[in-house]
Amino acid sequence: MNAGDPDADDLSPSERRLSQHLELLRGSPPTTPALVPRVIRGVRWQRVIRDPLVLVGTVATAAVEWLGLVFGPPRDGS
């Protein structure tokens, strides 16, 4: 992304910072040929496991909330 790019003004500060990091990476690409396939495998693995982990987290949160309701401290006036 160049400074004269009209979309550069539409970026948030974090997006601008990310763009700067990506420009540095483009300027000095990795020298290890096995790095790119290894990163892609890692991304694919994370994509596959993400939904089951979110489900487990949601179920665990619901279980903890239920336990808090059932076994929580007694309310005043009960």
C-alpha positions as CSV (number, residue, x, y, z in Angstrom):
1,M,0.0,0.0,0.0
2,N,1.5,3.3,-1.0
3,A,1.2,6.7,0.6
4,G,-0.7,7.9,-2.5
5,D,-3.2,5.1,-2.2
6,P,-6.7,6.6,-1.8
7,D,-7.8,3.7,0.5
8,A,-4.9,4.4,3.0
9,D,-7.0,7.1,4.7
10,D,-9.9,4.6,5.3
11,L,-7.7,2.3,7.4
12,S,-7.9,2.1,11.1
13,P,-4.7,2.6,13.1
14,S,-4.3,-1.2,13.6
15,E,-4.8,-1.8,9.9
16,R,-2.2,0.8,9.1
17,R,0.3,-0.9,11.5
18,L,-0.4,-4.3,10.0
19,S,0.1,-2.9,6.5
20,Q,3.5,-1.5,7.6
21,H,4.5,-5.0,9.0
22,L,3.4,-6.6,5.8
23,E,5.5,-4.2,3.7
24,L,8.5,-5.1,5.8
25,L,7.8,-8.8,5.1
26,R,7.4,-8.2,1.4
27,G,10.7,-6.4,1.3
28,S,12.6,-9.4,2.9
29,P,10.7,-12.6,2.1
30,P,11.6,-15.8,4.1
31,T,14.7,-17.6,2.8
32,T,13.5,-21.1,4.0
33,P,11.4,-22.7,1.2
34,A,9.6,-25.0,3.8
35,L,8.4,-22.0,5.8
36,V,5.4,-21.1,3.7
37,P,3.9,-24.7,3.5
38,R,4.4,-25.1,7.2
39,V,2.5,-21.9,7.9
40,I,-0.3,-22.9,5.6
41,R,-0.6,-26.3,7.3
42,G,-0.8,-24.5,10.7
43,V,-3.5,-22.2,9.5
44,R,-5.5,-25.0,8.0
45,W,-5.2,-27.0,11.2
46,Q,-6.3,-24.1,13.3
47,R,-9.3,-23.4,11.0
48,V,-10.4,-27.1,11.4
49,I,-10.1,-27.1,15.2
50,R,-11.5,-23.6,15.9
51,D,-15.3,-24.5,15.7
52,P,-15.0,-27.5,18.1
53,L,-13.0,-25.4,20.6
54,V,-15.5,-22.6,20.5
55,L,-18.3,-25.1,21.1
56,V,-16.4,-26.6,24.1
57,G,-15.9,-23.2,25.5
58,T,-19.5,-22.3,25.1
59,V,-20.7,-25.5,26.8
60,A,-18.2,-25.0,29.6
61,T,-19.3,-21.5,30.2
62,A,-23.0,-22.6,30.3
63,A,-22.1,-25.4,32.7
64,V,-20.3,-23.0,35.1
65,E,-23.2,-20.5,34.9
66,W,-25.6,-23.3,35.7
67,L,-23.6,-24.5,38.6
68,G,-23.4,-21.0,39.9
69,L,-27.2,-20.7,39.7
70,V,-27.9,-24.1,41.4
71,F,-25.1,-24.1,44.0
72,G,-24.5,-20.4,44.4
73,P,-24.9,-18.5,47.7
74,P,-28.5,-18.3,49.0
75,R,-30.3,-15.1,48.1
76,D,-31.6,-12.7,50.9
77,G,-35.2,-13.4,51.8
78,S,-35.1,-17.0,50.5
